[in-house]
Amino acid sequence: MTWILVTSGTGFVVGHVIYVLLKRGHSVVTTVHSEPKAQSIRNAFHGVGEEKLNFDIVPDIAAKDAFQGLGAHGLEAAIQVASPMS
């Protein structure tokens, strides 16, 4: 099973990227700013379990250690979409 990181999971385009990756059989870890944002993605992908879709809460992507906790997921690829600008 391939785990792929997709940053900034709540974006419109990113939602489509996550959908395609899941449809192709990949597992996805996506970054979000908060637990409520993670819940909104869970709701959008109702029925997709933690074995296929997981989250990492990153309140500030510009922080030096923002992505430090992602190593535990055994990621094999990353799609960088997040931007520190709003």
Stockholm file with secondary structure:
# STOCKHOLM 1.0

chainA/1-86         MTWILVTSGTGFVVGHVIYVLLKRGHSVVTTVHSEPKAQSIRNAFHGVGEEKLNFDIVPDIAAKDAFQGLGAHGLEAAIQVASPMS
#=GR chainA/1-86 SS CCEEEESCTTSHHHHHHHHHHHHTTCEEEEEESSHHHHHHHHHHTTTCCTTTEEEEECSCTTSTTTTGGGGGGCCCEEECCCCSCC
#=GC SS_cons        CCEEEESCTTSHHHHHHHHHHHHTTCEEEEEESSHHHHHHHHHHTTTCCTTTEEEEECSCTTSTTTTGGGGGGCCCEEECCCCSCC
//
